[in-house]
Amino acid sequence: MSHRKDLARLIEGARNMVVFTGAGISTESGIPDFRSPGGVWSQMKPIYFQDFVASEEKRRESWTRAFTGRAGWTGREPNAGHHAVARLVEQGRVSAVITQNVDNLHQASGVPDDKVIELHGNASYATCLSCGLRHELPQLKHEFEMTGDIPTCYECGELVKTATISFGQPMPETQMRRATAATLSCDLFLVLGSSLVVYPAAEFPLLAKRRGAALAILNREPTDQDEAADLVVHDEIGPTLSEIILGDS
């Protein structure tokens, strides 16, 4: 495919890439996306942050979802797309992987923690909303199943929540700053599997473009930013990147 060759040339010429990933890279691992017909939010309503904080009933429902894996965000394996991104990071071509996903699959594929910028948090562990202490889900699940008590912080006794950014919850300031800095300094901004409709995250590709970086979008469906991009490839992410980066065909 000529578009794959064009994408390969862009990647080969880049020295400071930012990779930006959305649900489309993880659907190939069996992770459902959020917003499409049949996606997570058409199956069950999201629990807003303010409702989680205010309502014991909503906290119990939220933890039941997390411990049963009902949303399906965790427990899957990285696919070829994740491994291709990890290879680019290993080669020193990628300054940051900015992700809208909460599934921890970039880290599982070998991308170092300090290279992954999670705009919407991470569903594979929990944090205290007061002191920020990290809590591991298996331990919380064991205690929940043994006692029925909603998790609270081991350190300070305050509310604990999965480390995802819920509707109504402020975007993480540190991650947004890191993402902005990486975007402003890159020479290629590569979008993988994002519809680019969720803001403020969808501002980053346009910011990179305004600062002179090339913008490439690899997504199965058209996005709102296709016209702004230097290159658009409508194709499967895993097979496309495998051919370009891992040498598979």
N, C-alpha and C positions, 0 to 999 in steps of 0.2 A: 504494500500500500504506500503510495507516494507520501501521504500525510505522516505515516510512521517514519519515513525517511527524513522528512522535514523536522519532526520532533527529535529524532536521533541527532540531527545536526545541531539543533538548538541546545540540547543537553551536552553534547560533546564540546560546544564552544563556551559553555558557561563555566565560570570559576567560583561564583558565590551564589548558589541557588537557594531559594526558599521553596519548600514543598508545602502545599496547602491541601489538606485532605478533608473530605466530607464523607457522608454515609456510603457513597457509592464504592469506595475502596473496600469497605468491610462487608457489604452485602454479599460479596463473593466468598466470604468466610461463613455465611449464614446468619450474620447479624442483621436484624430487621432495621429499616430506616424509620425515621420518626413520622414524616409528614405525608408520604405518598398514600394513595388508596391501599388499604391493607397493612399500612405501617403501624407503628406502635400506638400513635395517638388516635388512630381510628379504632383500635381494639380496646383502649382504656383511656380515660381522661387523665391528663397530667395533674399532679398534686402541686399546687402553687406553694411557693416558699412560705408566704405569710400564713397559709393554712396549716402547713407542717408545724410551724412554730406555735400557732395558737391552739391547735386541736389535738388532743391525745388520740382521738379516733383516726385522724388523718396520719399521724405518726405511725400508728399501728398498721394502717393500710400500706403506708410507704415501706415499712420494714418487712411486711409480709411479701410484698412484691419483690423486694431485694433478695430475701432469703429463699424464695421459691424460684427465682430466676424468671419470673413471669414476663418481664420486659425483654428478656433474651439478649441483654447487652454484654454479658460476660460468658466465659466458659468455652469460647471458640479458639481456633488456631489461626495464626497469620497465614495469609495466602500469598500468591506470587507477587501481587502488587506491593504488599508490605515488605517482602524480602528484596524486591528491586529497589525500593526506597532506602532500605537499610544498606544495600550495596553502595548506593550513591553517597550516603553518609560516611560509610567506611572509606570510600575513595577520597574524602575530604572536599567534595564538591558542594555539600549542603551545609549551610550555616544553621538552619533551623527547620524543623518539621512542625508547622502550625496545624493543629487538628481541631475540628469540631466534634470529633468522636470521643466517646467516653469508655471505650472497650479495652484499652491498654495494649492493643495489638501491635502498635509501633514498637513499644518497649519489648514486647514478647518476641518480636522479629530481630531484635538486637540493636535497635537504635538506643544510644545512651539517654538516660533520663534528662540530662542537661541539654539535649538537643531537641526534646519534644516540648512544645508549648501547647498546653491543653486549654483551649478557650472555654470549654463547657465542662471541665472537670474530668473525673475518673470514677467509674462505677465499681472498680475492683477493691476499693477500701473505703473507710469512713473517716471523718474528722469531727472533732468537737467544734461546735459553732462558737464557743466562748474562748477556749485557750488554744485551739488549733491542733491538739494532740491527735496523731494518727492512730486509728483503731483497725485491726484486721477483721475482715468479715467472718471467717470461720469461727473465731472465738466469740464474736457477738452473736452469731447464729446459734452456737451451742448453748449459750446462756439464755437466749430468747426461747429456745425450744425446751430447756429445762425448767425455766421459771415463768415464762410468759411475760416477763417484764420488758418494757420498751428500753432499748439501750440508752445509757447515759455515760458520761465521760468517766473513765477510771481515775482521772487526776482531779477534776474539779466538780464532777457530779452534774454538769450542765448537759444540754441537748447534744446528741450526736446524730449526724446525718451522713449518708453516703456522700462521697466527695464530688458529686456532680453539681453543676450549676442549674438549679431548678428555675422554672418560670417565676418571675418576680424577684429573683435573687440577683444582686449586683454582679456584673462581670468582674472577674478577678483582676485587680489593678496591676499586679506584678506581671501577670501573663500578657495582659494587653500592652503594657509598656515594652516587654520583651519582643512581642510580635511586631509592634510598630518599628522598633529599632532594626530588627532583622529585615523587615520589608523595605525600609528606607535605604538599606545598604546593599541589597541584592542586585544581580545583573540578569537573573531569570527567575520569574515567579511562576511556578508550575502548579496548576490547580488539578487535583485528582478527585473526581467523584463528588463534587459539590454542585448543587443547583444554584448557589450564589444568590439566595433570596433572603437569608437570615442575617440581619444587621445587629451589631456593628461588624461582625466578622467579615461580611461580604465587601466591606470597604477596603480591605487589604489589597486585593488584586488591582483595584483602580489606583490606590496610592502608589503601588510599585510602578504601575504604568506611567503615572504622572512624573515619577522621579527618574524615568528613563530606562527602566528594566523592560526586558521582553516579557510578554504575558502569553503563556500557553495554557490551554484548557483541554484536558482529556476527561470526557464525561460521556456516558451513553446517550443522554438526552441534551437538547439545546439548553443553554443558560441565558440569563438576562444580560450577561456580559460578553457573549460571543462576538458581538460587533466590535467591542473594544480590544479584543485579543489579537495578537500577532499570528497565532496559530490555534485552530480548533480541530480537535480530533474526536469524532463521535464513534467510540469503540469501547470494547471491554478493557478494563484497566490492567488486570493481571496478565492476560496474553500479550497485550501491546507492550507493556514495560518489560515483560520477560524476553521478548524478541529484541528490544532495543538495548536493555541493560545487562540482562543475564545471558544473552546469546541463544535463548531457546526459540524454537520456531514450531 
